[in-house]
Amino acid sequence: MTTEGSPLVWKPEWQALREHQAALTDTHMRALFRDDPERFHRFSIQAAGLRLDYSKNRINHDTLPLLTALARACGLPDATEAMFSGTAINNTENRPALHTALRAAAGSDIRVSGENIVPEVQATLDRMESFVERVHGGELTGFRGDTLTDIVSIGIGGSYLGPRMITEALKPLAREGIRCHYVANIDGTDISEVLRQVRPETTLFLVQSKSFSTQETLANSQLARQWLRDNGASDTDLGHHFVAVTANAAAAREFGIHDDAIFPMWDWVGGRYSLWSAIGLPIALTLGMDHFRRLLAGARAMDNHFRHAPLQDNMPVVMALLGVWYVNFWGADSHTILTYDEYLKNLPNHLQQLDMESNGKRVDRDGRPVDYATGPVIWGGVGANGQHAYHQLLHQGTVLSPADFIIPLNSHNPVANHHATLFANCLAQSQALMQGKTEDEARTELQDQGLPADEVDRLAPHKVVPGNKPSNTLVFDKASPETIGALVALYEHRTFVQGVIWNLNSFDQWGVELGKQLGKPILQQLNEGITDVALDSSTAGLMKLFRGE
Ligand SMILES: O=P(O)(O)OC[C@H]1O[C@H](O)[C@H](O)[C@@H](O)[C@@H]1O
């Protein structure tokens, strides 16, 4: 029976999951592991160089079939095909969401308005390649003929987080002699700190903006242009120092960027999904185009897995459904990303935008308010640092925040016994979250320390760790362009699947517009020293403070 089209919480598959959750409420994961020694093998998936262990979840043999039944009832297979084939699934902007076309095989045929877009994607990659080679080969120089040594990428949101995260994730592969810096914020500190580190004659600015109308990016680009002028560059010289990646070539031209230095973006790519396009230029310039192409290949391997693997063996689908399981049936409203890889320290930031801007929605695709929870708060950080900070809350707090542990089997920096120690820490955390410590165990421990009975009574409750806290562990051999590409694509598809279940448009972001709209008159009033009498007293009071009134 298909129940596609009926409101989500009325679907029998949803009701079946509710009943299943009720039946599992008192089951502790400790018991599940004790009763099934095969749990690790049973609940694990390998794909595109990644291995997912999802055995430390509140699931038994019935859970995945029930969750995948919900996915089918929500039309997931058709929705997936619609995304890959270029249907305008972004229905509020009437556009496809074709980030997968950016990494599709060269001979693919993916049509937008009847036209195959793959040749243009491939031509842009070739243009990027020759540009990168000309920079690396010293053919493109600064206005005094110097080799370009520093790239300053100016962009924010999706035009910043992805490239920054990837260049950091693959830092061991970075080329000698070229440094990449990022400026995103309108806080003057951001650009000032970067400009202090670079020289005008050897710096190339990349203006990264799909719209070429983002306030922060334009203001920082204008400031960079002025800085070059102040340092002796003529208007003609500026052409040596600016490149734009944008879907708004006219605005880039107006800014003074030459046509041959403007790389295209397309409205069928969302900003937070755009690192695979020319927005990835900082990646290609830092790591080389061969590594950039390998990154795309890794993402493509994950795309193929996602598109073709059965739902129950499908890594992004399983991770997405487990997320739905906790958000909608166990009351979780956050999800934790714990990267046990220093180079992946920016991954939580990228995933925050990817997931929270995609699924932080309150109405469904048809504009009806939802009566179920949607995207959780995504947060996280790097292990083991977090263990000495916020893991306390994960272990004993009242919040349920399922965690993804992400760790390579091998380190790029295999010093002393560090990687084994890091790995042990990672395993100990997921084990502690799963098994916890019972009151009996806490009491025995205290008694073994020789404490008197009243002290044992007093301290035991503080030492109890409830456990039964869910986590996934994602491992891969060593961070490579392919594994990192696959990892990021995995989370993109996880986000997409959840959007399908929740019947959201995961590809618009109207919520961010209001702040931009309100910001304009506030800035004008701050500059002009006028306060709108109709303003709320908080905003008016703070404006007066800023102006020193
Ligand atoms: O690339 P741009 O057009 O400059 O946009 C940069 C970012 O700003 C916007 O406010 C959106 O919320 C983001 O999705 C976008 O990635």
Ligand as a Chemical Component Dictionary entry (heavy atoms), coordinates in Angstrom:
data_LIG
# 
_chem_comp.id                   LIG 
_chem_comp.type                 NON-POLYMER 
_chem_comp.pdbx_formal_charge   0 
_chem_comp.three_letter_code    LIG 
# 
loop_
_chem_comp_atom.comp_id 
_chem_comp_atom.atom_id 
_chem_comp_atom.alt_atom_id 
_chem_comp_atom.type_symbol 
_chem_comp_atom.charge 
_chem_comp_atom.model_Cartn_x 
_chem_comp_atom.model_Cartn_y 
_chem_comp_atom.model_Cartn_z 
_chem_comp_atom.pdbx_ordinal 
LIG O1 O1 O 0 27.158 33.422 -2.799 1  
LIG P1 P1 P 0 26.341 34.553 -2.312 2  
LIG O2 O2 O 0 25.268 34.957 -3.293 3  
LIG O3 O3 O 0 27.206 35.732 -1.935 4  
LIG O4 O4 O 0 25.582 34.093 -1.034 5  
LIG C1 C1 C 0 26.246 33.744 0.137  6  
LIG C2 C2 C 0 25.292 33.190 1.167  7  
LIG O5 O5 O 0 24.417 34.198 1.618  8  
LIG C3 C3 C 0 23.040 34.018 1.741  9  
LIG O6 O6 O 0 22.565 34.881 2.707  10 
LIG C4 C4 C 0 22.521 32.628 1.950  11 
LIG O7 O7 O 0 21.922 32.451 3.204  12 
LIG C5 C5 C 0 23.542 31.554 1.731  13 
LIG O8 O8 O 0 22.867 30.399 1.310  14 
LIG C6 C6 C 0 24.568 31.949 0.709  15 
LIG O9 O9 O 0 25.470 30.886 0.536  16 
# 
loop_
_chem_comp_bond.comp_id 
_chem_comp_bond.atom_id_1 
_chem_comp_bond.atom_id_2 
_chem_comp_bond.value_order 
_chem_comp_bond.pdbx_ordinal 
LIG O1 P1 DOUB 1  
LIG P1 O2 SING 2  
LIG P1 O3 SING 3  
LIG P1 O4 SING 4  
LIG O4 C1 SING 5  
LIG C1 C2 SING 6  
LIG C2 O5 SING 7  
LIG C2 C6 SING 8  
LIG O5 C3 SING 9  
LIG C3 O6 SING 10 
LIG C3 C4 SING 11 
LIG C4 O7 SING 12 
LIG C4 C5 SING 13 
LIG C5 O8 SING 14 
LIG C5 C6 SING 15 
LIG C6 O9 SING 16 
# 
